[in-house]
Every structure is written in C-alpha cells, then in structure tokens.
Amino acid sequence: MGVHILGIILMAMGFFYWQGAQKVKEIALNATQNRCEQLALQRLDGYIALFKVRLQCDSLYQWRIRRYYQFEFSATGGDRCNGVIVMLASRVESIQLEPYRIQ
C-alpha cells in the first residue's frame, strides 16, 4: 500500500515540475523573441533548447533552479548565430548573443 502512495506522490511531483518548466520555457521563448525584435534580428526555428540545469542560491538565500536555453537567430537571413538565455526560476537573468554581422 505504501509503495503505491509513494509512486503517486513521485508522479505528482514530476508532473508539477514539468508544468513549471513549461511555464519557464514559455517566458524564455517570449523574452528571446522580444530581444530579437528590439535588435531587428530574426529568431530562427521558433524554439529554444534546454541544455543545462543547476541549483542556485538567489539574493535572498533561497534555492532556485537555473536553466540555460540555447536558441538561434539571424541578422541577414542567410546566417545562423547562437544565443543563450539564462533563467533563474521564472526570471530572465541574462540573454547573450553571439557576435553577428550588421547590415
């Protein structure tokens, strides 16, 4: 009986983690789109890819999940450049863009 309850609890925790991660990814997706629009760049492929997850203590000494996402953008329409957005919990911490050619 206890094993079944533990399994249900683990599944629920997994679901809530996944649901929160999807919300953070959506925030990151919108932030990268906005940054590209501000700089007159084109974000490519319409997605971002999670490539690193870490635990980080924030300024209030609370543990948060730091996520690193990679995305691609173009300055000329014929090139592909990489960018990285770093999220601490659901807050955009930074957006870095590879050097790109200005037309």
MMTF fields as JSON, N, C-alpha, C and O atoms, coordinates in Angstrom:
{
  "mmtfVersion": "1.0.0",
  "mmtfProducer": "UNKNOWN",
  "numBonds": 411,
  "numAtoms": 412,
  "numGroups": 103,
  "numChains": 1,
  "numModels": 1,
  "chainsPerModel": [1],
  "groupsPerChain": [103],
  "chainIdList": ["A"],
  "bondAtomList": [4, 2, 8, 6, 12, 10, 16, 14, 20, 18, 24, 22, 28, 26, 32, 30, 36, 34, 40, 38, 44, 42, 48, 46, 52, 50, 56, 54, 60, 58, 64, 62, 68, 66, 72, 70, 76, 74, 80, 78, 84, 82, 88, 86, 92, 90, 96, 94, 100, 98, 104, 102, 108, 106, 112, 110, 116, 114, 120, 118, 124, 122, 128, 126, 132, 130, 136, 134, 140, 138, 144, 142, 148, 146, 152, 150, 156, 154, 160, 158, 164, 162, 168, 166, 172, 170, 176, 174, 180, 178, 184, 182, 188, 186, 192, 190, 196, 194, 200, 198, 204, 202, 208, 206, 212, 210, 216, 214, 220, 218, 224, 222, 228, 226, 232, 230, 236, 234, 240, 238, 244, 242, 248, 246, 252, 250, 256, 254, 260, 258, 264, 262, 268, 266, 272, 270, 276, 274, 280, 278, 284, 282, 288, 286, 292, 290, 296, 294, 300, 298, 304, 302, 308, 306, 312, 310, 316, 314, 320, 318, 324, 322, 328, 326, 332, 330, 336, 334, 340, 338, 344, 342, 348, 346, 352, 350, 356, 354, 360, 358, 364, 362, 368, 366, 372, 370, 376, 374, 380, 378, 384, 382, 388, 386, 392, 390, 396, 394, 400, 398, 404, 402, 408, 406],
  "bondOrderList": [1, 1, 1, 1, 1, 1, 1, 1, 1, 1, 1, 1, 1, 1, 1, 1, 1, 1, 1, 1, 1, 1, 1, 1, 1, 1, 1, 1, 1, 1, 1, 1, 1, 1, 1, 1, 1, 1, 1, 1, 1, 1, 1, 1, 1, 1, 1, 1, 1, 1, 1, 1, 1, 1, 1, 1, 1, 1, 1, 1, 1, 1, 1, 1, 1, 1, 1, 1, 1, 1, 1, 1, 1, 1, 1, 1, 1, 1, 1, 1, 1, 1, 1, 1, 1, 1, 1, 1, 1, 1, 1, 1, 1, 1, 1, 1, 1, 1, 1, 1, 1, 1],
  "groupList": [{"groupName": "MET", "atomNameList": ["N", "CA", "C", "O"], "elementList": ["N", "C", "C", "O"], "formalChargeList": [0, 0, 0, 0], "bondAtomList": [1, 0, 2, 1, 3, 2], "bondOrderList": [1, 1, 2], "singleLetterCode": "M", "chemCompType": "L-PEPTIDE LINKING"}, {"groupName": "GLY", "atomNameList": ["N", "CA", "C", "O"], "elementList": ["N", "C", "C", "O"], "formalChargeList": [0, 0, 0, 0], "bondAtomList": [1, 0, 2, 1, 3, 2], "bondOrderList": [1, 1, 2], "singleLetterCode": "G", "chemCompType": "PEPTIDE LINKING"}, {"groupName": "VAL", "atomNameList": ["N", "CA", "C", "O"], "elementList": ["N", "C", "C", "O"], "formalChargeList": [0, 0, 0, 0], "bondAtomList": [1, 0, 2, 1, 3, 2], "bondOrderList": [1, 1, 2], "singleLetterCode": "V", "chemCompType": "L-PEPTIDE LINKING"}, {"groupName": "HIS", "atomNameList": ["N", "CA", "C", "O"], "elementList": ["N", "C", "C", "O"], "formalChargeList": [0, 0, 0, 0], "bondAtomList": [1, 0, 2, 1, 3, 2], "bondOrderList": [1, 1, 2], "singleLetterCode": "H", "chemCompType": "L-PEPTIDE LINKING"}, {"groupName": "ILE", "atomNameList": ["N", "CA", "C", "O"], "elementList": ["N", "C", "C", "O"], "formalChargeList": [0, 0, 0, 0], "bondAtomList": [1, 0, 2, 1, 3, 2], "bondOrderList": [1, 1, 2], "singleLetterCode": "I", "chemCompType": "L-PEPTIDE LINKING"}, {"groupName": "LEU", "atomNameList": ["N", "CA", "C", "O"], "elementList": ["N", "C", "C", "O"], "formalChargeList": [0, 0, 0, 0], "bondAtomList": [1, 0, 2, 1, 3, 2], "bondOrderList": [1, 1, 2], "singleLetterCode": "L", "chemCompType": "L-PEPTIDE LINKING"}, {"groupName": "ALA", "atomNameList": ["N", "CA", "C", "O"], "elementList": ["N", "C", "C", "O"], "formalChargeList": [0, 0, 0, 0], "bondAtomList": [1, 0, 2, 1, 3, 2], "bondOrderList": [1, 1, 2], "singleLetterCode": "A", "chemCompType": "L-PEPTIDE LINKING"}, {"groupName": "PHE", "atomNameList": ["N", "CA", "C", "O"], "elementList": ["N", "C", "C", "O"], "formalChargeList": [0, 0, 0, 0], "bondAtomList": [1, 0, 2, 1, 3, 2], "bondOrderList": [1, 1, 2], "singleLetterCode": "F", "chemCompType": "L-PEPTIDE LINKING"}, {"groupName": "TYR", "atomNameList": ["N", "CA", "C", "O"], "elementList": ["N", "C", "C", "O"], "formalChargeList": [0, 0, 0, 0], "bondAtomList": [1, 0, 2, 1, 3, 2], "bondOrderList": [1, 1, 2], "singleLetterCode": "Y", "chemCompType": "L-PEPTIDE LINKING"}, {"groupName": "TRP", "atomNameList": ["N", "CA", "C", "O"], "elementList": ["N", "C", "C", "O"], "formalChargeList": [0, 0, 0, 0], "bondAtomList": [1, 0, 2, 1, 3, 2], "bondOrderList": [1, 1, 2], "singleLetterCode": "W", "chemCompType": "L-PEPTIDE LINKING"}, {"groupName": "GLN", "atomNameList": ["N", "CA", "C", "O"], "elementList": ["N", "C", "C", "O"], "formalChargeList": [0, 0, 0, 0], "bondAtomList": [1, 0, 2, 1, 3, 2], "bondOrderList": [1, 1, 2], "singleLetterCode": "Q", "chemCompType": "L-PEPTIDE LINKING"}, {"groupName": "LYS", "atomNameList": ["N", "CA", "C", "O"], "elementList": ["N", "C", "C", "O"], "formalChargeList": [0, 0, 0, 0], "bondAtomList": [1, 0, 2, 1, 3, 2], "bondOrderList": [1, 1, 2], "singleLetterCode": "K", "chemCompType": "L-PEPTIDE LINKING"}, {"groupName": "GLU", "atomNameList": ["N", "CA", "C", "O"], "elementList": ["N", "C", "C", "O"], "formalChargeList": [0, 0, 0, 0], "bondAtomList": [1, 0, 2, 1, 3, 2], "bondOrderList": [1, 1, 2], "singleLetterCode": "E", "chemCompType": "L-PEPTIDE LINKING"}, {"groupName": "ASN", "atomNameList": ["N", "CA", "C", "O"], "elementList": ["N", "C", "C", "O"], "formalChargeList": [0, 0, 0, 0], "bondAtomList": [1, 0, 2, 1, 3, 2], "bondOrderList": [1, 1, 2], "singleLetterCode": "N", "chemCompType": "L-PEPTIDE LINKING"}, {"groupName": "THR", "atomNameList": ["N", "CA", "C", "O"], "elementList": ["N", "C", "C", "O"], "formalChargeList": [0, 0, 0, 0], "bondAtomList": [1, 0, 2, 1, 3, 2], "bondOrderList": [1, 1, 2], "singleLetterCode": "T", "chemCompType": "L-PEPTIDE LINKING"}, {"groupName": "ARG", "atomNameList": ["N", "CA", "C", "O"], "elementList": ["N", "C", "C", "O"], "formalChargeList": [0, 0, 0, 0], "bondAtomList": [1, 0, 2, 1, 3, 2], "bondOrderList": [1, 1, 2], "singleLetterCode": "R", "chemCompType": "L-PEPTIDE LINKING"}, {"groupName": "CYS", "atomNameList": ["N", "CA", "C", "O"], "elementList": ["N", "C", "C", "O"], "formalChargeList": [0, 0, 0, 0], "bondAtomList": [1, 0, 2, 1, 3, 2], "bondOrderList": [1, 1, 2], "singleLetterCode": "C", "chemCompType": "L-PEPTIDE LINKING"}, {"groupName": "ASP", "atomNameList": ["N", "CA", "C", "O"], "elementList": ["N", "C", "C", "O"], "formalChargeList": [0, 0, 0, 0], "bondAtomList": [1, 0, 2, 1, 3, 2], "bondOrderList": [1, 1, 2], "singleLetterCode": "D", "chemCompType": "L-PEPTIDE LINKING"}, {"groupName": "SER", "atomNameList": ["N", "CA", "C", "O"], "elementList": ["N", "C", "C", "O"], "formalChargeList": [0, 0, 0, 0], "bondAtomList": [1, 0, 2, 1, 3, 2], "bondOrderList": [1, 1, 2], "singleLetterCode": "S", "chemCompType": "L-PEPTIDE LINKING"}, {"groupName": "PRO", "atomNameList": ["N", "CA", "C", "O"], "elementList": ["N", "C", "C", "O"], "formalChargeList": [0, 0, 0, 0], "bondAtomList": [1, 0, 2, 1, 3, 2], "bondOrderList": [1, 1, 2], "singleLetterCode": "P", "chemCompType": "L-PEPTIDE LINKING"}],
  "groupTypeList": [0, 1, 2, 3, 4, 5, 1, 4, 4, 5, 0, 6, 0, 1, 7, 7, 8, 9, 10, 1, 6, 10, 11, 2, 11, 12, 4, 6, 5, 13, 6, 14, 10, 13, 15, 16, 12, 10, 5, 6, 5, 10, 15, 5, 17, 1, 8, 4, 6, 5, 7, 11, 2, 15, 5, 10, 16, 17, 18, 5, 8, 10, 9, 15, 4, 15, 15, 8, 8, 10, 7, 12, 7, 18, 6, 14, 1, 1, 17, 15, 16, 13, 1, 2, 4, 2, 0, 5, 6, 18, 15, 2, 12, 18, 4, 10, 5, 12, 19, 8, 15, 4, 10],
  "groupIdList": [1, 2, 3, 4, 5, 6, 7, 8, 9, 10, 11, 12, 13, 14, 15, 16, 17, 18, 19, 20, 21, 22, 23, 24, 25, 26, 27, 28, 29, 30, 31, 32, 33, 34, 35, 36, 37, 38, 39, 40, 41, 42, 43, 44, 45, 46, 47, 48, 49, 50, 51, 52, 53, 54, 55, 56, 57, 58, 59, 60, 61, 62, 63, 64, 65, 66, 67, 68, 69, 70, 71, 72, 73, 74, 75, 76, 77, 78, 79, 80, 81, 82, 83, 84, 85, 86, 87, 88, 89, 90, 91, 92, 93, 94, 95, 96, 97, 98, 99, 100, 101, 102, 103],
  "secStructList": [7, 2, 2, 2, 2, 2, 2, 2, 2, 2, 2, 2, 2, 2, 2, 2, 2, 2, 2, 2, 2, 2, 2, 2, 2, 2, 2, 2, 2, 2, 2, 2, 2, 2, 2, 2, 2, 2, 6, 6, 7, 3, 3, 3, 3, 3, 3, 3, 3, 3, 3, 3, 3, 3, 3, 3, 3, 7, 6, 6, 1, 7, 3, 3, 3, 3, 3, 3, 3, 3, 3, 3, 3, 3, 1, 1, 1, 1, 7, 7, 3, 3, 3, 3, 3, 3, 3, 3, 6, 6, 3, 3, 3, 3, 3, 3, 3, 7, 7, 7, 7, 7, 7],
  "xCoordList": [0.818, 0.0, 0.874, 0.613, 1.916, 2.796, 3.568, 3.853, 3.909, 4.648, 3.783, 4.294, 2.492, 1.585, 1.433, 1.417, 1.323, 1.193, 2.47, 2.407, 3.627, 4.899, 4.987, 5.446, 4.555, 4.56, 3.677, 4.053, 2.502, 1.588, 2.194, 2.105, 2.8, 3.432, 4.568, 4.683, 5.402, 6.506, 5.987, 6.549, 4.928, 4.341, 3.775, 3.936, 3.114, 2.556, 3.674, 3.568, 4.74, 5.875, 6.492, 6.826, 6.642, 7.177, 6.296, 6.792, 4.993, 4.058, 4.162, 4.21, 4.197, 4.27, 5.607, 5.651, 6.696, 7.987, 7.905, 8.332, 7.359, 7.24, 6.378, 6.722, 5.258, 4.35, 5.053, 4.922, 5.786, 6.54, 7.628, 7.862, 8.297, 9.356, 8.791, 9.449, 7.582, 6.952, 6.634, 6.777, 6.209, 5.927, 7.2, 7.201, 8.287, 9.572, 10.058, 10.573, 9.895, 10.315, 9.524, 10.086, 8.245, 7.415, 7.868, 7.909, 8.206, 8.724, 10.034, 10.24, 10.91, 12.195, 11.989, 12.678, 11.049, 10.753, 10.288, 10.743, 9.391, 8.911, 10.014, 10.095, 10.857, 11.954, 12.954, 13.43, 13.278, 14.217, 13.593, 14.277, 12.297, 11.614, 11.621, 11.885, 11.336, 11.339, 12.721, 12.849, 13.766, 15.132, 15.502, 16.086, 15.167, 15.477, 14.732, 15.298, 13.481, 12.724, 13.339, 13.419, 13.774, 14.391, 15.644, 15.932, 16.396, 17.657, 17.513, 18.516, 16.283, 15.988, 16.631, 17.169, 16.568, 17.071, 15.89, 14.784, 16.143, 15.106, 15.451, 16.505, 14.568, 14.791, 14.389, 13.328, 15.232, 15.024, 14.367, 14.536, 13.641, 13.077, 11.972, 11.319, 11.736, 10.628, 10.711, 9.684, 11.899, 12.018, 13.316, 14.217, 13.389, 14.617, 14.884, 13.956, 16.148, 16.53, 17.231, 18.221, 16.702, 17.317, 18.615, 18.616, 19.731, 20.974, 21.694, 22.662, 21.228, 21.853, 20.866, 20.118, 20.869, 20.036, 20.919, 21.664, 20.838, 21.625, 20.77, 19.789, 21.142, 20.548, 21.401, 22.629, 20.75, 21.455, 20.78, 19.552, 21.557, 21.029, 20.846, 21.783, 19.66, 19.408, 19.845, 20.447, 19.54, 19.978, 19.305, 19.79, 18.198, 17.514, 17.897, 17.265, 18.938, 19.46, 18.433, 18.371, 17.636, 16.694, 17.173, 17.639, 17.057, 17.486, 16.48, 15.275, 16.992, 16.185, 16.804, 17.968, 16.011, 16.513, 16.965, 16.194, 18.214, 18.756, 18.765, 19.317, 18.143, 18.047, 18.739, 18.616, 19.46, 20.142, 19.489, 19.401, 19.035, 18.419, 19.235, 19.762, 19.33, 20.017, 18.974, 17.99, 19.204, 18.323, 19.175, 20.347, 18.581, 19.295, 18.593, 17.371, 19.401, 18.857, 19.665, 20.738, 19.132, 19.807, 19.771, 18.771, 20.874, 20.943, 20.694, 20.155, 21.086, 20.988, 19.956, 19.623, 19.455, 18.531, 19.244, 18.617, 20.546, 21.315, 22.321, 23.014, 22.4, 23.35, 22.591, 21.398, 23.291, 22.727, 23.697, 24.871, 23.193, 24.002, 23.316, 22.103, 24.102, 23.566, 23.406, 24.149, 22.411, 22.187, 21.878, 21.483, 22.058, 21.773, 20.961, 21.297, 19.898, 19.128, 19.239, 19.092, 19.499, 19.632, 18.436, 18.162, 17.74, 16.568, 16.868, 17.352, 16.585, 16.672, 15.239, 14.596, 14.748, 13.326, 12.565, 12.822, 11.645, 10.899, 11.33, 10.605, 12.525, 13.043, 14.183, 15.07, 14.147, 15.238, 16.45, 16.4, 17.531, 18.752, 19.657, 20.236, 19.778, 20.592, 20.245, 19.741, 20.534, 20.433, 21.74, 22.08, 22.47, 23.725, 23.588, 23.033, 24.105, 24.082, 25.492, 26.373, 25.699, 26.964, 27.199, 26.232, 28.446, 28.67, 28.04, 28.109, 27.429, 26.766, 27.064, 27.451, 26.87, 27.152, 25.99, 24.826, 26.311, 25.309, 25.236, 26.26, 24.038, 23.862, 23.603, 23.431],
  "yCoordList": [-1.188, 0.0, 1.269, 2.198, 1.308, 2.465, 2.715, 3.861, 1.635, 1.77, 2.476, 3.293, 2.182, 2.811, 4.307, 5.124, 4.649, 6.063, 6.812, 7.925, 6.219, 6.83, 7.034, 8.08, 6.053, 6.17, 7.309, 8.056, 7.443, 8.518, 9.88, 10.824, 9.972, 11.235, 11.603, 12.76, 10.636, 10.904, 11.328, 12.228, 10.691, 11.07, 12.487, 13.262, 12.823, 14.174, 15.211, 16.265, 14.918, 15.849, 16.038, 17.158, 14.951, 15.023, 15.866, 16.664, 15.684, 16.462, 17.947, 18.768, 18.307, 19.712, 20.339, 21.512, 19.569, 20.07, 20.34, 21.396, 19.389, 19.534, 20.738, 21.512, 20.9, 22.012, 23.351, 24.281, 23.458, 24.672, 24.935, 26.079, 23.864, 24.003, 24.51, 25.282, 24.086, 24.552, 26.045, 26.762, 26.519, 27.947, 28.768, 29.821, 28.292, 28.992, 29.018, 30.034, 27.911, 27.85, 28.842, 29.47, 28.986, 29.943, 31.377, 32.193, 31.69, 33.021, 33.268, 34.348, 32.276, 32.395, 32.57, 33.367, 31.832, 31.928, 33.337, 33.907, 33.901, 35.263, 36.295, 37.257, 36.106, 37.055, 37.065, 38.13, 35.886, 35.85, 36.463, 37.131, 36.236, 36.842, 38.366, 39.07, 38.869, 40.322, 40.922, 41.976, 40.256, 40.77, 40.807, 41.783, 39.762, 39.739, 40.846, 41.482, 41.083, 42.159, 43.517, 44.371, 43.735, 45.001, 45.288, 46.441, 44.226, 44.382, 44.16, 44.085, 44.053, 43.814, 42.519, 42.46, 41.488, 40.165, 39.232, 39.502, 38.137, 37.128, 35.901, 35.295, 35.533, 34.305, 33.14, 33.165, 32.129, 31.029, 29.836, 29.627, 29.076, 27.772, 27.811, 26.79, 28.929, 29.053, 28.2, 27.904, 27.803, 27.025, 27.376, 27.984, 26.982, 27.075, 25.699, 24.938, 25.394, 24.061, 24.175, 24.892, 23.461, 23.397, 22.597, 21.486, 23.161, 22.39, 22.269, 21.517, 23.012, 22.86, 23.28, 24.244, 22.55, 22.87, 22.801, 21.838, 23.816, 23.862, 24.405, 25.111, 24.075, 24.722, 25.933, 25.867, 27.035, 28.285, 28.969, 28.984, 29.52, 30.291, 31.729, 32.321, 32.297, 33.66, 34.685, 34.327, 35.958, 37.028, 36.961, 37.566, 36.235, 36.06, 34.744, 34.318, 34.108, 32.84, 31.704, 30.849, 31.72, 30.634, 29.873, 30.472, 28.561, 27.739, 27.84, 27.693, 28.091, 28.219, 27.345, 26.952, 27.06, 26.305, 27.296, 28.158, 27.172, 27.987, 27.107, 26.007, 27.621, 26.883, 27.678, 28.901, 26.97, 27.563, 27.023, 25.811, 27.928, 27.545, 28.133, 29.24, 27.385, 27.861, 28.106, 27.375, 29.14, 29.435, 29.947, 30.276, 30.014, 30.505, 31.734, 31.866, 32.632, 33.845, 34.174, 33.617, 35.086, 35.503, 37.021, 37.657, 37.587, 39.033, 39.386, 40.45, 38.494, 38.786, 37.935, 38.215, 36.922, 35.992, 34.799, 33.777, 34.915, 33.822, 33.223, 32.261, 33.785, 33.288, 32.674, 32.918, 31.885, 31.294, 31.583, 31.218, 32.24, 32.549, 31.973, 31.767, 31.721, 31.147, 32.207, 33.187, 31.973, 32.809, 31.913, 30.759, 32.446, 31.709, 32.622, 33.792, 32.077, 32.783, 31.999, 30.776, 32.714, 32.092, 32.527, 33.718, 31.555, 31.803, 31.358, 30.247, 32.214, 31.833, 31.806, 32.847, 30.612, 30.372, 30.836, 30.319, 31.783, 32.246, 33.647, 34.328, 34.08, 35.406, 35.305, 34.46, 36.173, 36.232, 36.836, 37.964, 36.081, 36.575, 37.242, 38.295, 36.633, 37.245, 36.625, 35.505, 37.394, 36.908, 37.299, 38.479, 36.291, 36.552, 36.149, 35.099, 37.007, 36.738, 36.628, 37.403, 35.653, 35.531, 36.774, 37.401, 37.154, 38.267, 37.969, 36.842, 38.989, 38.793, 39.971, 41.051, 39.728, 40.73, 41.728, 41.329, 43.016, 44.065, 44.52, 44.77, 44.624, 45.086, 46.563, 47.127],
  "zCoordList": [0.0, 0.0, 0.0, -0.765, 0.863, 0.947, -0.337, -0.682, -1.052, -2.308, -3.347, -4.114, -3.387, -4.344, -4.063, -4.983, -2.788, -2.421, -2.775, -3.298, -2.499, -2.857, -4.369, -4.827, -5.137, -6.599, -7.077, -7.979, -6.472, -6.842, -6.492, -7.277, -5.329, -4.914, -5.872, -6.275, -6.236, -7.168, -8.542, -9.166, -9.009, -10.303, -10.244, -11.186, -9.141, -8.989, -8.947, -9.575, -8.214, -8.154, -9.536, -9.923, -10.274, -11.631, -12.542, -13.339, -12.418, -13.236, -12.923, -13.839, -11.634, -11.265, -11.67, -12.042, -11.6, -12.082, -13.582, -14.048, -14.338, -15.795, -16.146, -17.039, -15.446, -15.705, -15.438, -16.234, -14.343, -14.045, -15.07, -15.46, -15.509, -16.507, -17.833, -18.53, -18.184, -19.422, -19.338, -20.329, -18.174, -17.996, -18.118, -18.755, -17.511, -17.597, -19.044, -19.511, -19.747, -21.15, -22.002, -22.9, -21.735, -22.47, -22.204, -23.125, -20.962, -20.626, -21.376, -21.931, -21.391, -22.089, -23.588, -24.224, -24.148, -25.58, -25.935, -26.927, -25.138, -25.378, -25.197, -25.961, -24.201, -23.953, -25.108, -25.502, -25.656, -26.783, -28.032, -28.807, -28.227, -29.375, -29.243, -30.217, -28.065, -27.846, -28.059, -28.682, -27.542, -27.716, -29.201, -29.673, -29.922, -31.352, -32.091, -32.98, -31.737, -32.376, -32.06, -32.943, -30.818, -30.422, -31.239, -31.56, -31.579, -32.3, -33.796, -34.507, -34.286, -35.705, -36.197, -37.302, -35.366, -35.722, -35.909, -35.441, -36.595, -36.793, -35.961, -36.153, -35.038, -34.277, -35.171, -35.795, -35.231, -36.163, -35.493, -34.292, -36.237, -35.88, -34.827, -34.609, -34.175, -33.242, -31.99, -31.379, -31.598, -30.352, -29.643, -30.22, -28.391, -27.62, -27.014, -26.743, -26.809, -26.322, -24.969, -24.826, -23.988, -22.672, -22.777, -23.307, -22.269, -22.336, -20.993, -20.881, -19.955, -18.648, -17.564, -17.733, -16.452, -15.294, -14.052, -13.87, -13.202, -11.968, -10.833, -11.066, -9.618, -8.455, -8.11, -8.153, -7.771, -7.488, -6.313, -6.22, -5.439, -4.314, -4.797, -5.332, -4.616, -5.076, -4.029, -3.016, -4.277, -3.373, -2.001, -1.044, -1.902, -0.617, 0.053, 1.019, -0.472, 0.053, -0.013, 0.871, -1.077, -1.332, -2.559, -3.528, -2.513, -3.637, -4.779, -4.578, -5.969, -7.185, -8.28, -8.203, -9.278, -10.429, -11.488, -11.911, -11.913, -13.002, -14.26, -14.267, -15.309, -16.57, -17.671, -17.746, -18.513, -19.663, -20.931, -21.125, -21.787, -23.053, -24.197, -24.095, -25.275, -26.472, -27.557, -27.666, -28.351, -29.481, -30.633, -30.45, -31.82, -32.997, -33.547, -33.472, -34.102, -34.71, -35.953, -36.183, -36.748, -37.969, -38.068, -37.734, -38.529, -38.733, -40.198, -40.503, -41.098, -42.525, -43.246, -44.398, -42.604, -43.252, -43.849, -44.129, -44.049, -44.62, -43.652, -43.984, -42.469, -41.478, -40.298, -40.119, -39.51, -38.287, -37.149, -37.21, -36.115, -34.946, -33.713, -33.699, -32.692, -31.457, -30.382, -30.318, -29.541, -28.379, -27.194, -27.363, -26.0, -24.766, -23.856, -23.671, -23.296, -22.285, -20.988, -20.973, -19.903, -18.583, -17.742, -17.597, -17.197, -16.364, -14.938, -14.723, -13.968, -12.553, -12.053, -11.917, -11.781, -11.504, -12.741, -13.829, -12.625, -13.797, -14.226, -14.951, -13.775, -14.088, -15.097, -14.968, -16.097, -17.071, -16.378, -15.889, -16.342, -15.721, -16.758, -16.492, -17.934, -18.984, -20.333, -20.421, -21.381, -22.76, -23.435, -23.517, -23.921, -24.611, -26.074, -26.399, -26.947, -28.376, -28.9, -28.527, -29.774, -30.478, -31.321, -31.754, -31.569, -32.48, -33.851, -34.342, -34.455, -35.741, -36.646, -36.199, -37.936, -38.954, -39.023, -39.064, -39.034, -39.14, -40.579, -41.214, -41.087, -42.483, -42.527, -43.607]
}
